[in-house]
């Protein structure tokens, strides 16, 4: 299992697990939940921009460490 922080720009991934409960709740309120397929659009200045079907979300590197993903091809 790898974290979002280990991903590269352009990677498509399944969101496998969110380790921190508060982060899980916040992402769920934005429409992002386990099993969703997302894409890493950009990594810059300590932030990671991910694109979902409905929206784009920016996560700091600290929060990205708490999101486990599985890269799909």
SVG drawing of the C-alpha trace seen along z (x, -y; Angstrom):
<svg xmlns="http://www.w3.org/2000/svg" viewBox="-21 -26 28 28">
<polyline fill="none" stroke="black" stroke-width="0.4" points="0.0,0.0 1.3,-3.5 0.3,-6.9 -0.9,-9.8 2.4,-11.5 4.3,-8.8 2.2,-9.2 3.4,-11.1 1.7,-13.7 -0.6,-11.9 -1.2,-8.8 -4.8,-7.5 -5.6,-5.8 -8.3,-4.2 -8.7,-5.8 -8.1,-2.8 -8.1,-4.2 -8.0,-7.5 -6.1,-6.9 -7.3,-10.0 -11.0,-10.1 -11.3,-14.0 -9.7,-14.0 -12.1,-11.2 -15.1,-13.3 -13.8,-16.4 -13.1,-14.6 -16.5,-12.9 -18.2,-16.3 -16.4,-17.3 -17.7,-14.2 -14.6,-12.1 -14.9,-8.6 -13.1,-5.3 -13.2,-3.5 -13.3,-6.6 -11.0,-6.9 -9.0,-10.1 -6.0,-11.6 -3.0,-13.6 -3.0,-16.8 -0.1,-18.7 2.4,-18.6 3.9,-22.0 4.8,-24.0 4.0,-21.2 0.5,-20.7 -1.0,-18.0 -3.9,-18.8 -6.2,-15.8 -9.0,-15.7 -12.2,-13.7 -15.1,-13.2 -16.9,-16.2 -14.3,-18.5 -10.6,-19.3 -9.1,-19.1 -5.8,-20.4 -4.2,-18.5 -1.0,-19.5 1.8,-16.9 1.0,-16.4 -2.6,-15.3 -1.5,-13.4 0.6,-11.1 -2.7,-9.9 -4.4,-8.9 -3.6,-5.4 -4.0,-4.8 -3.7,-2.0 -2.4,-3.2 -4.4,-1.9 -3.3,-1.9"/>
</svg>
